[in-house]
Amino acid sequence: MKKRCRKALRTSTVLEALLWIMADRIYPANRLLARSSRGLLEGPATPSARAPGPSLPAIHAASSSPLPIDCGDPSMFKTERSPQTALPIRSRSCALLLVSLLSALPAASVFAQQGIGIGNVVTDAGLVGSPHPNTANRDCAANKVVVGGRHTDRAIGPANSADGMTVDYDLRCASIATDGVSVTVTNDAAFTDFPSYDQRNTELENTCAANQVVGRGGGYDRNYLGAGVWPSSVRHICYALVLDANDWVKRSAASSSTQDIGINEAYAVHTLRSPFCADTIDTVKVGYLGRLGGEGIDGIQQRCGQFVQARFSAALNFTDFAWSTALGAGGWTAQLTHASGNMAVRDPRAAGVNNVTQFESANELYVIPGSGYSATPIAPAGIAANTYVLTTSCTNATRTDEQDLACPLVVNGLPDIAVTLTTPAPVYGNYGQLQNIVLTATNRGPGATDGNDGFTVVATLPAGWTAGALPANCTANGANTIVTCALNPTPLAGSASPGGSGGTVSFTIPVTVNSPTLSGTYTANAALGRSVPDGDGDTTNNDYNTANDTASGPLVFQKQPILRLRKTLPLGRFVDADQFALSIAGTGGPATATTTGTGSIATGEAVLNGAVAASYSFTEAGAAGANLANYTTAYACSNALAGGQAPSGSGASFNLTAAAGDDLTCTFSNTRAPLANLVISKTNTPGSGPDDQGTDTLTRGATTTYSIIVTNNGPDAVTGAILRDQAAGRSGLTCNGTPTCTGSACPGGLTMAALEAGVPLGTLASGASVTVTLPCTVD
């Protein structure tokens, strides 16, 4: 016994400390075999006679009240002595208390929902040994079965009812798996170790052949002279595992082998109690119920379970999804999960395709019946998760025993409406000019739009620009600066593949620029809109990609030059019939006009829509016999473009280079040469009027006044007119005196010699006159 290796236990360090404290309080010399995480606690106490002790009270781990048995109380100990020792032995109840503390601990288990499960565990009524009231279930971990055992009997001594009884019965457990072709039993590397009594004798173990499990069990009990019936060995009946016609794991109907583990010594009568657990193809052994006496295991009952198994898969269907719907092999797969975590990725089935009579490893998993199962589709490379929604999902599904059922998933594609805006390439040159912009909506997603989705595309024009007549399904705000076009009622089909283009619709909208918009580059914007917001409760019509929902484009206004040429005659015409020919020559020209009108009125204008950076020549010429030499000509231009050019100068022609936005009005101003009507009258009888009369008579030798009157009948004032009166023109008169002059235009210092030579007058206004008088004698 001392050579036996100490076994590792699953008990906690805290409980181990408690056991050591309790053992120390009782008697250091009297030791009970109890396995702990540190090894084997053992002692030499060996009773000389087996006697049933007091019943062990039930132990409630959750109770905070003291245990009802005080193992330090001397009343709890017997005084009987064994032949081998004079030491007192402790009560069976204290020993059982410690053993039960250990056996009451839950067996360690690994939570798993994938695979073959074991359920419906019951304790068979069949009993090997005696029905001691202190019991403990000693089972394999959850969803494991028994495949072998390890048995230790009590040391054999002189005649004693307890000698040779079972003091330790450990189990080898295994898990079960299948690929639908064969069943695999995976044995645990070590035995599931349960607490042991002391006075261990022979330890024997056995395990079923590979891929076999214990389906039924029992054992032998010994009766020594009628003093008591205790288990002396255990029996395991091994069975192979098979798949039935529907690929469910079953136990073979016939056993493969029977294993008796233990020694049936010759001191007592041994009786076989077996087989226990129902003889069905679903039943296997999962453990035993130990009836725990004071010296060993008084009784053993089989713990029997049944295979519980289901198959879980996903069925994937597509609605309004134009992209790849291939399943498996680079296509769609499905993540199968349980509430405890992910299980595996499998190929989903097509909707309605499931062979419930066969395990299809590419599509499904064996799982343990229950709830919490879910499936999630995994899109193939290139299909983003935000491009679709699940209109039918699989969450917290339940599977019952031997149920093979696919979890339905329905993928619904979403639209991706990409907006583009095309603006005219030619620049706008003039106010009121109409050119078209084009709004386009293209579906780049896998799902089509519906006729009632409420998608719109909205164009917003910059200040100074307005829309003209609108196409169908488009409306504008009151200022015609915002245009909204409905994509409905025509659905837009989804694209054939990611990155492709599906259905498209375009709207052509005429746009004009209005005065006084300045030349420059302006921006028109377009955006996807919804007449009904996305909160409409329909998750299948959401535009999943907002990055392409807006667009913009330039509107370039480069106002073309407007060139005008006019005529003015500030003093009127030199000759009443005079007219003038106007001309603008250059790109887009020539533009000509001939004036009409009389006096200072000159009607007619040459107008040319010019080109930016083009050179133009402005000229005038006489028409209808007009002679420009009779005029002084100047030109001047005004420009409606703020800061624009405004040339001016003299002459009947000039050149300029047109600039964007020029709005030029140029004028030739013709000032005619002065016009005057000077009238001279002379008389030597001024009393009779300014002119000599035919009846005027003078007496020879008489003195007379000779007068010369210069009158300006206009229309212009005359400056510098030469007044000359030669002596030959004064026949019959001798004038030797100094002439006198009256009027504003009289020359200064007038003499007879100057008058006869010619004297310039001053400025003689229209209607004014100058009178020069000479004293003369009649010859």
LUMTIBA-479112 format. One record per residue (C-alpha): residue in one letter; x, y, z. Coordinates in steps of 0.001 Angstrom, whole numbers, plus 500000, padded with zeros to 6 digits. Layout:
AXYZ/...
//
This chain:
M500000500000500000/K502775502444500724/K504300501846497296/R501137503042495593/C501508506415493871/R499519509180495369/K496655510233493146/A495840513768492120/L492338514965493019/R490016517633491760/T489203518917495248/S489969522507495995/T492851523665498124/V490372525294500510/L488545522013501104/E491846520204501477/A492866522630504222/L489528521987505917/L490105518229505803/W493582518562507283/I492236520722510116/M489445518254510842/A491784515257510714/D494197516954513058/R491404517732515514/I490259514134515610/Y493485512177516237/P496757512610514415/A497418508905514653/N494132507746513231/R494196508568509478/L491644508145506712/L492550507654503085/A491286510703501253/R492677511994497966/S493437515650497733/S495101517922495251/R498342517258497156/G498128513476497143/L496930510659499358/L496024511111503028/E496434507692504625/G496518506158508100/P497032502858509795/A493734502650511663/T492280499208510927/P489093498123512695/S488936494564514001/A485283494238513308/R483022496025510870/A480068497590512486/P477623499954510931/G478015503421512293/P475480506150512688/S473917507474509536/L475755510356507918/P473634513500507935/A472982515176504624/I475609517780503693/H474451521054502143/A477336522925500622/A475402526145500572/S474588526028504297/S476427528409506581/S475474526535509763/P478011524275511509/L478169520634510545/P476043518519512897/I478850516068513708/D481811517036515842/C484588514600515059/G486558515907518025/D483875514720520432/P485014511508522208/S481444510221522038/M481893509970518293/F484528507271518652/K484346503599519365/T486698501858521797/E486972498551520044/R490510497443519211/S491795495516516328/P494113492574516785/Q496881494543515091/T496748497774517116/A495739499133520462/L494778502469518997/P491136503496519209/I489303503889515946/R487054506794515089/S483434506555514319/R482445505562510781/S480371508728510629/C483418510981510892/A485207508997508217/L482160509127506019/L481791512835506663/L485171513495505104/V484595511102502247/S481201512616501559/L482634516115501598/L484911515046498802/S482341513079496872/A479814515890497136/L482004518107494996/P480687518493491419/A482731516693488821/A484726518979486567/S483120519385483135/V483814521183479889/F480794523017478548/A480272522015474970/Q477248521918472689/Q478858520447469608/G479004516669469334/I477102513727470799/G475514514333474170/I474370512102477014/G471107512897478739/N468215511413480670/V470579510114483340/V468894507896485932/T470019505590488707/D469103501991488016/A467290500235490850/G469560497223490571/L471900497006493569/V475212495333494132/G475753495191497920/S473669496907500575/P471492500042500460/H473399502255502880/P471577505606503180/N474709507707502638/T475006508092498866/A477092509948496286/N476747510089492508/R480081509344490893/D479643510173487221/C481759510958484243/A481878514572483168/A478891515889481268/N478281514142477929/K480869511452478627/V480364507726479072/V482126504953480982/V484614502838479033/G486558501250481885/G487086500986485620/R489663500693488350/H488750498661491449/T490479498335494783/D489348495898497504/R489886496029501214/A492892494250502665/I492258490580503331/G492762489512506937/P491357486918509235/A487691486312509039/N485980489666508863/S482749490710507159/A484428493776505607/D487544492110504275/G487639492024500474/M484861494629500047/T485235497526497595/V487055500548499016/D487717502392495775/Y485982502359492368/D487269504803489781/L486046505250486204/R487666505758482876/C485460508036480811/A485328508946477139/S483706511331474726/I481892510287471562/A482102511844468122/T481120510878464613/D481741512105461090/G478632510402459800/V480701507495458513/S482019505944461714/V481865506588465436/T484967507524467391/V485316506980471130/T488078509086472661/N489120507766476057/D490329510073478783/A494019509667479459/A493429509173483175/F490767507640485355/T488204509855486974/D489475509568490503/F487013509285493409/P487797509332497175/S489048506074498604/Y488780504288501913/D491873503082503753/Q493235499553504038/R493559499298500295/N494550495928498966/T494636494891495321/E494022497480492597/L492819496153489236/E491676498014486144/N490247497242482727/T488978499192479719/C486727498286476823/A488334497724473456/A488859500695471187/N485671502493470158/Q483580500520472648/V481713501800475686/V480120500268478765/G476454499854477973/R475362497952481065/G476958497067484382/G476700495271487670/G479042493264489872/Y479475490712492618/D478701491175496258/R480047489050499130/N478220487639502096/Y480430486585504975/L478493484274507243/G475434486483506918/A477188489386508606/G476727491766505690/V476494492009501900/W479130494307500381/P480406494737496766/S483529492717496039/S483996493369492272/V482314495276489434/R481173494121486015/H481299496172482788/I479543494988479626/C481123496575476564/Y479350497424473330/A480498498763470004/L478956502012468734/V477349502190465319/L475339504565463115/D471755503728462334/A470053504248458989/N469647507967459714/D473238508408460857/W472417508647464541/V474849507148467056/K473588503977468701/R474879501154470860/S475112497812469093/A472375495415470080/A474818492674471101/S477627493127473574/S481220492720472555/S482774491689475848/T482191491427479586/Q484811492602482067/D484840491733485775/I487161494064487671/G488163493040491208/I488863489897493278/N486200487577494542/E488234486117497434/A487402482725498906/Y486365483834502406/A482783484644501477/V480005483746499107/H479974485983496035/T476771486564494091/L476575488184490626/R474164491096490402/S473955492000486699/P473184493311484199/F471665496676485101/C470740499670482864/A468075499181480215/D469049496908477378/T468353499438474581/I470570500693471784/D470394504217473224/T471500503360476766/V475043503598478133/K476629503723481560/V477733507175482763/G478699506426486388/Y477471504863489557/L475745505763492773/G477925504780495700/R476277503825498982/L479015504815501374/G479536502786504517/G482007503206507284/E484644500744506041/G484042500823502297/I481455501154499594/D478464499281500941/G476499499317497692/I476785500195494008/Q473977501151491617/Q474455501861487937/R473962505360486599/C472524505075483098/G472116507667480363/Q470943507866476795/F472425509303473636/V470990512754472899/Q471910514215469553/A470707516562466882/R472057518037463680/F472291521767463067/S472840523563459764/A471818526720457935/A469694527132454823/L470419530297452863/N467992531944450489/F468296535256448629/T465739537956447934/D466417540864445598/F470126540063445488/A471808540421442085/W475342539498443121/S476820536033443562/T474589533547445380/A476982530601445093/L477081528460448238/G480343527019449566/A483613526588447632/G484498530253447605/G480899531386447891/W478659531957450865/T479294530055454086/A477660530148457498/Q479048530517461008/L477260528079463287/T477295529184466892/H475917528406470280/A475274530878473057/S478533529635474594/G480575530606471514/N481367529839467901/M481238526198466832/A482282525913463190/V481863527334459696/R479873525206457283/D478449525534453795/P474816526597453961/R472195524581452187/A469933525910449514/A466514526629450932/G464426523473451199/V467342521111450558/N468115518851453529/N468563515091453638/V467430514295457158/T468463510646456781/Q472128511420456291/F474796513442458018/E476267515877455477/S479578516954456952/A480048519903454602/N476810521456455807/E476010520470459361/L477220519630462838/Y476164517132465449/V474985519118468430/I473476518445471798/P469727519073471876/G468732522327473486/S468446526029472739/G470854528856472017/Y471845527842468496/S472349530527465873/A473633530849462328/T475110533849460566/P475871534046456837/I479428534842455776/A479634536598452430/P482333535636449919/A485281537930449267/G484262541192447656/I480776541341449176/A480746543630452185/A478481542898455117/N476756546277454803/T475464545517451298/Y472622543328452547/V470317542719455479/L468879539539456915/T465130539588456551/T465001536111458090/S467566535351460763/C468380532388462961/T468891533269466608/N468511531136469719/A467154528186467778/T466172525002469608/R466899521446468507/T465256518372469972/D466644514864470140/E467411513339466752/Q466170516419464936/D467983517304461710/L466785520765460786/A468339523622458848/C468070527111460291/P466577529462457643/L468458532604456620/V467257535070453980/V469665537661452560/N468045540742451047/G470220543002448912/L470370546742449491/P470578549478446862/D473520551838446509/I472363554921444634/A475349556776443189/V474691560362442122/T476537562094439283/L476160565619437916/T477207566599434407/T477536570318433705/P477991571858430241/A481527572047428901/P480967575271426910/V481084578333429065/Y478085580565429430/G478675583760427468/N475552585835427917/Y472705586398430286/G469668584347429470/Q471693581706427661/L470321578193428341/Q472482575108428627/N471685571702430141/I472901570031433282/V472248566284433675/L471406564596436999/T472027560843436983/A471236558223439621/T472810554767439176/N472230551722441361/R475562550089442221/G474194547802444926/P472893544225444753/G469304545169445613/A466863546933443306/T464924549992444360/D461170549702444684/G458631551924443062/N457691553392446436/D461090553765448079/G460931557555447937/F464404558103446513/T465017561501444915/V467990563344443509/V468234567049444272/A470137569718442312/T471017573001443993/L472048575892441734/P474345578743442793/A473064582295443299/G472378584035440002/W471429580825438197/T467979579362437637/A466415576309436061/G464255576451432988/A461501574091431864/L461744570840433859/P461428567225432671/A458854564794434005/N459056563798437704/C461010566960438561/T459819569968440530/A461494573209441587/N461230575568444498/G459713578989444034/A463011580575442999/N463797577783440527/T467146577305442266/I466493573846443803/V465253571038441566/T464029567732443020/C463601564746440712/A461878561549441883/L463489558219440991/N460114556580441429/P458102555078439953/T460723553309437856/P462733550793439962/L466479550707439427/A467808547168439028/G470786546080441096/S474233545759439561/A475446542369438412/S478547542384440617/P480322544557443181/G481619547716441581/G479290547391438601/S476419549565437488/G472799548517437504/G469711550499436655/T470146554187435924/V467936557199435339/S468893560699434148/F467191564082434214/T468149566858431777/I467566570296433243/P468069573576431316/V469905576199433360/T470536579868432648/V472608582658434159/N470946585874435126/S472035589506435248/P473920590944437086/T475914587759437782/L479600588420437344/S481855586325435191/G483447583476437079/T483238579767437923/Y480253578681440024/T479393575290441547/A476193573323441116/N475545570524443628/A473545567314443498/A472605564967446332/L470537561874446958/G467391562680448898/R464353560901450184/S460856562214450039/V460259559782452920/P463136559612455470/D464986556371456033/G463159555848459287/D460263554270457402/G460742550890459069/D461712549133455851/T465317548001456264/T465523546664452721/N465397550055450981/N468247551816452764/D471030553218450617/Y473995551509452293/N476781553672450849/T476564557405451498/A480026558159450104/N478665558464446551/D475423560240447418/T476655563698446430/A478236565258443356/S479115568701442077/G480132570372438832/P481260573779437561/L479100576337435839/V481455578727434066/F480163582143433106/Q482492584115430885/K480319586961429665/Q481108587545425977/P482012591065424939/I479217593215423544/L480463595950421204/R478326598922420132/L479162601907417905/R477045605077417744/K477220608611416273/T476671612054417739/L476686615508416040/P476848617986418874/L476672621028416513/G474590619327413904/R475535618658410365/F477826620794408277/V475526620092405402/D471982619189406200/A472107616069404008/D475244614719405632/Q475042611044406909/F477680608645408272/A478596604961407847/L479619603131411102/S481508599806411162/I482925597297413731/A485240594795412073/G486735591666413674/T485793588146414908/G482081587664414473/G481833590835412345/P481565593079410607/A478673594947412146/T477618598127410236/A475073600895410456/T474354604101408455/T472912607000410298/T469678608754409495/G468247611990410746/T468831615707410361/G470570618372412311/S472180616976415391/I470114613788415337/A472011610708414103/T470022607508414451/G471707604122413931/E473968601758415879/A476359598972414918/V476249596054417442/L478554593031417533/N478716590091419996/G482430589802420199/A484860587153421293/V487196587316424253/A490740588351423327/A489754589166419735/S490884592445418127/Y488287594822416701/S488462597956414505/F485905600763414941/T485572603193411956/E483289605789410413/A483038607230406907/G480937609936405249/A477775608909403520/A475340610737401224/G478097613120400101/A479220614065403609/N482788615264403830/L484479614334407087/A486871617209406488/N484011619487407512/Y484046617850410920/T486385617344413824/T485999613704414991/A486602612205418476/Y485605608884420028/A484846607735423577/C483656604410425027/S481749603538428176/N481845600023429723/A479105598507431902/L481733596067433260/A483013597527436488/G486667598347436025/G486529597364432362/Q488362599159429567/A486919602447428160/P489128603738425343/S488816607325423992/G490677609575421571/S490428611506418341/G490068610344414817/A487592608467412704/S488944604987413616/F490458603091416549/N491192599487417635/L490682597490420847/T491002593927422149/A487792592627423710/A487883591217427243/A485460588879429037/G482497590786430324/D483117593873428221/D479868595727427632/L481142598590425473/T479232601454423936/C481548603588421775/T480580606890420115/F482115608882417292/S481432612543418016/N481615614737414874/T481871618462415446/R481289620328412187/A483462623287411116/P481960626653412079/L479252628176409804/A478549631929409508/N476551634203407138/L478260637628407010/V476380640385405276/I478039643782404311/S476088646820403444/K477471650219402428/T475821653559402000/N476756657208401752/T473289658186402752/P473006656399406109/G470008658447406903/S468139656590404222/G469063653144405517/P471992650811405567/D472056650479401807/D472191653048399092/Q468874653586397448/G468379654254393763/T466823657603394517/D469598658752396800/T471306661990395558/L474308663870396799/T475571667374395953/R479102667663394610/G481440669107397075/A479113668298399880/T480317666469402962/T478768663031403621/T479212660045405967/Y480145656838404304/S479164653723406408/I480054650068406140/I477943647600408207/V479069643954408737/T476316641742410107/N476695638054411188/N473511636217410417/G474982633024412025/P474574630410412972/D478080630561414435/A480097633425415742/V482872634627413452/T486282635551414685/G488907637216412529/A486787638066409535/I488751640493407279/L487055643741406545/R488588645508403519/D487231648573401765/Q489498649861398963/A489383653412397654/A488354652219394221/G485143651029395726/R484305654538396827/S483924656211393434/G482799659860393492/L483944660215397080/T487090661456398656/C487510660052402158/N490505661307404050/G489329661328407616/T489886658720410296/P487303655917410217/T485285655165413324/C483897651706414358/T481063650704416604/G480244647114417760/S481876644452419902/A483979643061417085/C485642646400416121/P489347646150415486/G491507648361417627/G493369651414416147/L491448651422412873/T492944653647410150/M492003654334406586/A495107652629405373/A494333649530407494/L490776649501406235/E491885649700402665/A494496646973403264/G492047644719405204/V491579644625408954/P490543641534411003/L487459641889413082/G487083640483416527/T484528637814417435/L481294638667415835/A478498636753417453/S475619635435415485/G473181638321414974/A475739640934415896/S477107643655413624/V480010646086413259/T479556649554411761/V482512651518410313/T481931655133409226/L484133657398407119/P483823661197406665/C483973661843402891/T483520664736400324/V481441664252397208/D483521664727394096/
//
